[in-house]
Amino acid sequence: MILDKKTVIDIQKADTSKISKIDFNNLSFGNVFTDHMLECDYKDGQWQTIKIRPYGPISLDPSAKVFHYGQAIFEGMKAYKDTQDDVWLFRPDENQKRLNKSAERLAIPEFPEALFFDGLETLLNIEKNWIQKEEGSSLYIRPFVIATESGVSANPAKEYKFMIILSPAQSYYSGEVRVLFADKFSRSASGGVGFAKCAGNYAGQFYPTKLANDAGYQQVVWTDASTHENLEEAGTMNVFFRIGDKLITAPTSDRILDGVTRKSILTLAEDEGIEYEVRTISVFEIEEAAKNGTLLEMFGAGTAAVVNPILGFSFKGNDYELPKTENSYATHFKNRITSIQTKKAEDKFGWTYKVRD
């Protein structure tokens, strides 16, 4: 990735900063935002000048197509600060490419790579003080695109708004997680938009997840829409299973998000000689492995938590608990990835990207 920082950016600084009022030791994920945000409008067939403004509300016509036809996509990334106060991103090229992959699927114009990085880096430099150096601290980055053209005709919009907002984050811990294997509801179907990070994917899973929560489970592991026999994703994360010493995960498809953390774990497994398979995984295989004691671990993988261990699962009224495992793959991969992200360990894969001043 070779970029020239030549993009013209219109910057309006906030009169005062709210950073002194923020308790960085007591943050709720995704509820506190920095002083500035980035926005760039698409109209007349092209992206306009990037603007950085004080964080605040935006104004949209009630007939804006995002409200009526759901043209909305997003990404999730993090920025980290090392001991030298340099700011780093983790595999940001993957997020930029995936944003445009999602855009293509929803008939949204792609956002150019140079504009993406020039705008993001300018915003991060303005908000550098919001990135803390304490263990587990990061700055969560939320790029998104919404359709802003007014009118309720059922066709793709001709006007859009690209934005980036930033939220300081602590180490993510969701507590003990037990999951319900889906046997009725589906997250996505073949030929659909499951591989895209579009808003509707997440709205559609809120109701079945609420039902799982009411039944005492923290999350849903989604199964294929046609048979509900093959395991695909855990909530909003990719899911891994460890049977014996072998790591198994489902292949990506037009139903499954191509997760950056998922890719990284598979690369690390190969690097360390850990046996792994990317293949279809049936519910019944995992049930049998749980019964005979060979299912040693399950964990989700994604940007927010990096790796989230799963302690047990249920399918059609049958509950299974996983054993306490020494030399946990989940713990190992989480530690190795976070060490690379924060520059505490060698990055021999070239995954980290230093934010330009």
Summary of the structure (lengths in Angstrom):
residues: 357
radius of gyration: 21.0
end to end distance: 16.8
largest distance: 63.3
contacts: 1109
relative contact order: 0.14
helix: 25%
strand: 30%
